[in-house]
Amino acid sequence: MMEIEVDIIEFRIPTENNKTLFVWDILPEYSEAHIYEAVWNIFSAFGALYLVKVSPNATLAQPGFYAMVKFYSAAHASKAQRATDRTCLFQRSPVKVRLSTKVNPSFGINPRPLSHARCQELANHYLGFNGWSTHILTMKDFSSCSAPGGAGLDALLRGQSEATGSQELYLKYGCVVELTLPQHGASCRGIGVTEEPLDGDDRPEVVLLKRGKLQKWARDKAVVNAFERVMLIVLGNGKVAVECRSDPDEVFPDDEEEGTLKVNDIPWSEYEGGEEEEEDLTWDLSLHVTD
């Protein structure tokens, strides 16, 4: 009976050792930028990459570089390791390519979700550009300065409303989006919340810019939250199946309650750390390798 290779891919930062390759014995013949591009082009041919990092060897070691390559798929990482180890790749002498074996404390048990841009890249790679879509179900304003009775934001900022008194003013938005995967007959919803304090000296046009920025961030975070519920099941023959998970404790607006959004008190810190923070992860690249 033939065994079918199956790989599970989630929309989270890959932290597993079996998805991480280290490349040694890179000669100092090319610039770091040239090596980065060469490593990315070679290994991306085996599957979608999350990260490539190139660094110079330690001061006491021989001149040269080493690289770390992180795949989303363990199967793709393993295939790439077998195909590239002890080959010359882009230089005149062979390199060593090994799967990571070091236990790194920075690789947490609960990896963080991918950024909005990375979610799109991964979805496009496995599902195709037309294989998924999102649309906003609800965008709700929870700002402290959204007072009832028609009292506008401008009036509050100019001190023409006594409703808030000395209360701190802030903008806060909640968004619910629906992610649809039409080729797989699946869909799921995600929620995103963003907030930002307001300065009483902010001009109306500045506040409008902040509103637009926060609404976009709320939408992006909702899309990320929806992708967190998606598992891609990749078969050895390249076919992809999709499973969407649901959280029974989460409350989303019903279709007949359009415009309504019920949001628990969600701390801003839960949704902080966007694309910049993904790239600033500290990587411990020290690893003992034996032949």
C-alpha positions as CSV (number, residue, x, y, z in Angstrom):
1,M,0.0,0.0,0.0
2,M,1.5,3.4,-1.1
3,E,2.0,5.9,1.7
4,I,0.8,9.5,0.9
5,E,3.0,12.3,2.2
6,V,1.0,14.9,4.1
7,D,2.2,18.3,5.4
8,I,0.2,20.6,7.6
9,I,0.8,24.3,7.1
10,E,-0.6,27.1,9.3
11,F,-0.6,30.8,8.9
12,R,1.8,31.2,11.8
13,I,5.5,32.0,12.0
14,P,7.3,28.7,11.5
15,T,9.4,27.7,14.6
16,E,10.0,24.0,14.1
17,N,13.5,22.7,13.7
18,N,12.5,20.5,10.8
19,K,11.5,23.7,8.8
20,T,14.9,25.4,9.4
21,L,18.1,24.8,7.4
22,F,21.5,26.1,8.1
23,V,24.1,26.6,5.2
24,W,27.8,26.6,6.1
25,D,31.1,27.1,4.2
26,I,29.9,30.0,2.0
27,L,33.0,31.6,0.6
28,P,33.7,35.3,0.9
29,E,33.8,35.7,-2.9
30,Y,30.5,37.6,-3.1
31,S,28.8,40.4,-1.2
32,E,26.3,39.6,1.5
33,A,23.5,41.0,-0.7
34,H,24.5,38.7,-3.6
35,I,24.6,35.7,-1.4
36,Y,21.2,36.5,0.1
37,E,19.7,36.7,-3.4
38,A,21.4,33.5,-4.5
39,V,20.3,31.5,-1.4
40,W,16.7,32.8,-1.7
41,N,16.5,32.0,-5.4
42,I,17.9,28.5,-5.0
43,F,15.8,27.4,-2.0
44,S,12.6,29.1,-3.0
45,A,12.5,26.6,-5.9
46,F,11.7,23.9,-3.4
47,G,8.8,25.7,-1.7
48,A,7.5,28.8,0.0
49,L,10.1,30.5,2.3
50,Y,9.4,32.5,5.4
51,L,12.9,33.9,6.0
52,V,16.5,33.9,4.6
53,K,19.2,35.4,6.8
54,V,22.8,35.7,5.8
55,S,25.6,36.6,8.4
56,P,29.4,36.7,8.3
57,N,31.3,34.0,10.2
58,A,32.5,34.7,13.7
59,T,35.7,36.8,14.1
60,L,37.8,33.8,15.1
61,A,36.5,31.6,12.3
62,Q,37.6,31.6,8.6
63,P,36.3,34.5,6.5
64,G,33.0,33.7,4.9
65,F,29.3,33.5,5.6
66,Y,26.6,31.2,6.8
67,A,22.9,31.4,6.1
68,M,19.6,30.3,7.7
69,V,16.6,29.3,5.6
70,K,13.2,28.9,7.1
71,F,10.4,27.1,5.1
72,Y,6.7,26.9,5.9
73,S,6.8,23.2,5.0
74,A,8.8,20.5,6.8
75,A,8.6,18.3,3.7
76,H,10.0,21.1,1.5
77,A,12.8,21.8,3.9
78,S,13.8,18.1,4.0
79,K,13.8,17.8,0.2
80,A,15.9,21.0,-0.1
81,Q,18.4,19.7,2.4
82,R,18.9,16.4,0.6
83,A,19.2,18.1,-2.8
84,T,21.6,20.9,-1.8
85,D,23.9,19.4,0.8
86,R,27.6,19.0,-0.4
87,T,26.8,20.8,-3.7
88,C,28.5,23.9,-4.9
89,L,25.2,25.9,-5.4
90,F,26.4,29.3,-6.5
91,Q,30.1,29.0,-5.7
92,R,33.2,26.9,-6.7
93,S,33.3,24.7,-3.6
94,P,30.6,22.6,-1.8
95,V,28.5,23.9,1.1
96,K,27.1,22.0,4.0
97,V,23.3,22.1,4.5
98,R,21.8,20.8,7.7
99,L,18.4,20.7,9.4
100,S,18.4,22.6,12.7
101,T,18.8,20.6,15.8
102,K,19.4,23.3,18.4
103,V,16.7,24.0,21.0
104,N,16.1,27.7,20.9
105,P,14.2,29.4,23.7
106,S,13.0,32.1,21.4
107,F,11.0,29.5,19.4
108,G,7.9,29.5,21.6
109,I,5.3,26.8,22.0
110,N,2.6,29.1,20.7
111,P,4.1,30.8,17.6
112,R,2.8,34.2,16.6
113,P,0.5,34.7,13.6
114,L,2.0,35.9,10.3
115,S,1.7,39.5,9.3
116,H,-1.1,40.6,6.9
117,A,1.4,40.7,4.0
118,R,2.8,37.3,4.8
119,C,-0.7,35.8,5.0
120,Q,-1.4,37.0,1.5
121,E,1.9,35.7,0.1
122,L,1.3,32.2,1.7
123,A,-2.3,32.1,0.5
124,N,-1.3,33.1,-3.0
125,H,1.4,30.4,-3.1
126,Y,-0.8,27.5,-2.1
127,L,-4.3,28.7,-3.1
128,G,-3.6,30.9,-6.1
129,F,-4.5,34.6,-6.5
130,N,-8.1,33.7,-7.2
131,G,-8.3,31.0,-4.6
132,W,-9.4,33.2,-1.7
133,S,-11.1,36.5,-1.0
134,T,-12.1,38.7,2.0
135,H,-14.8,41.2,2.6
136,I,-15.8,43.3,5.6
137,L,-18.9,42.3,7.5
138,T,-18.7,45.0,10.1
139,M,-16.6,48.0,11.0
140,K,-17.7,49.4,14.4
141,D,-16.5,52.6,16.1
142,F,-15.9,52.2,19.9
143,S,-14.0,55.5,20.3
144,S,-14.5,57.4,23.6
145,C,-15.2,60.5,21.5
146,S,-18.0,58.9,19.5
147,A,-20.7,60.4,21.8
148,P,-24.4,59.6,21.3
149,G,-26.9,62.3,20.3
150,G,-24.9,63.6,17.4
151,A,-22.1,65.1,19.3
152,G,-19.3,65.0,16.8
153,L,-15.6,64.4,17.3
154,D,-14.7,68.0,16.3
155,A,-17.0,69.4,18.9
156,L,-15.4,67.2,21.6
157,L,-11.9,68.2,20.6
158,R,-12.9,71.9,20.7
159,G,-14.3,71.6,24.2
160,Q,-17.9,72.2,23.0
161,S,-19.1,69.0,24.7
162,E,-19.1,68.4,28.4
163,A,-19.9,64.7,28.0
164,T,-16.3,63.5,28.4
165,G,-15.0,66.1,30.9
166,S,-11.4,65.1,31.7
167,Q,-11.8,61.6,30.3
168,E,-9.0,60.6,28.0
169,L,-10.0,60.7,24.3
170,Y,-9.1,57.8,22.1
171,L,-10.0,56.2,18.8
172,K,-10.9,52.5,18.8
173,Y,-12.3,50.4,16.0
174,G,-13.5,46.8,15.8
175,C,-13.8,44.9,12.5
176,V,-15.2,41.6,11.4
177,V,-14.2,40.1,8.0
178,E,-15.2,36.9,6.2
179,L,-12.5,34.9,4.5
180,T,-13.8,32.8,1.6
181,L,-12.0,29.9,-0.1
182,P,-14.4,29.2,-3.0
183,Q,-12.5,26.3,-4.6
184,H,-12.7,24.4,-1.2
185,G,-16.2,25.4,-0.2
186,A,-14.9,26.9,3.0
187,S,-15.1,30.2,4.8
188,C,-14.3,31.6,8.3
189,R,-14.5,34.9,10.1
190,G,-11.9,37.0,11.9
191,I,-12.0,39.9,14.3
192,G,-9.5,42.8,14.7
193,V,-9.4,45.6,17.2
194,T,-7.2,48.7,17.1
195,E,-7.0,51.9,19.3
196,E,-4.9,55.0,19.7
197,P,-5.1,57.9,22.1
198,L,-5.9,61.4,20.9
199,D,-4.2,64.6,21.7
200,G,-6.6,67.4,22.5
201,D,-4.5,69.7,20.2
202,D,-5.0,67.4,17.2
203,R,-6.6,69.2,14.3
204,P,-9.7,67.6,12.6
205,E,-7.7,66.7,9.5
206,V,-5.1,64.9,11.7
207,V,-7.9,63.0,13.4
208,L,-9.4,62.0,10.1
209,L,-6.0,60.5,9.0
210,K,-5.8,58.6,12.3
211,R,-9.3,57.2,11.8
212,G,-8.5,56.0,8.3
213,K,-5.2,54.4,9.5
214,L,-6.9,52.6,12.4
215,Q,-9.8,51.3,10.2
216,K,-7.2,49.8,7.8
217,W,-5.3,48.3,10.7
218,A,-8.5,46.8,12.2
219,R,-9.3,45.3,8.9
220,D,-5.8,43.9,8.4
221,K,-5.8,42.3,11.9
222,A,-9.2,40.8,11.2
223,V,-7.9,39.2,8.0
224,V,-4.9,37.8,10.0
225,N,-7.2,36.5,12.6
226,A,-9.3,34.7,10.0
227,F,-6.2,33.2,8.4
228,E,-5.2,31.9,11.8
229,R,-8.2,29.6,11.6
230,V,-7.1,28.0,8.3
231,M,-5.0,24.9,8.0
232,L,-3.6,23.9,4.7
233,I,-3.2,20.2,4.2
234,V,-0.6,19.7,1.4
235,L,-0.3,16.3,-0.2
236,G,2.8,14.9,-1.7
237,N,1.3,15.2,-5.2
238,G,0.9,18.9,-4.7
239,K,-2.8,19.0,-4.1
240,V,-4.1,21.2,-1.3
241,A,-7.0,20.6,1.1
242,V,-8.3,23.2,3.5
243,E,-9.7,23.0,7.0
244,C,-11.2,25.9,8.9
245,R,-11.3,25.8,12.7
246,S,-13.9,27.7,14.8
247,D,-13.8,29.0,18.3
248,P,-17.2,28.3,20.0
249,D,-16.5,31.0,22.7
250,E,-16.1,33.8,20.1
251,V,-19.1,35.9,19.3
252,F,-19.5,37.3,15.8
253,P,-22.4,39.4,14.5
254,D,-25.3,37.4,12.9
255,D,-26.2,38.1,9.4
256,E,-29.5,39.7,10.4
257,E,-27.8,42.0,12.9
258,E,-25.8,43.8,10.2
259,G,-23.8,46.7,11.6
260,T,-23.6,45.2,15.1
261,L,-20.4,44.0,16.6
262,K,-20.0,42.5,20.1
263,V,-16.5,42.9,21.3
264,N,-15.0,41.8,24.7
265,D,-12.3,43.9,26.3
266,I,-9.4,42.9,24.1
267,P,-6.0,44.3,25.2
268,W,-4.2,46.3,22.5
269,S,-1.0,44.3,23.2
270,E,-2.7,41.2,21.8
271,Y,-2.7,42.8,18.4
272,E,0.6,44.7,18.5
273,G,3.7,43.6,16.7
274,G,3.2,43.8,12.9
275,E,5.5,43.1,10.0
276,E,8.4,45.0,11.5
277,E,8.5,42.9,14.6
278,E,8.5,39.7,12.6
279,E,11.7,40.7,11.0
280,D,13.3,41.7,14.3
281,L,13.2,38.3,15.9
282,T,16.4,37.4,17.6
283,W,17.9,34.3,16.0
284,D,20.5,32.2,17.8
285,L,22.5,30.9,14.9
286,S,25.2,29.0,16.8
287,L,24.9,25.3,16.2
288,H,27.4,22.5,16.4
289,V,27.5,20.5,13.2
290,T,29.1,17.2,12.6
291,D,29.8,15.4,9.3
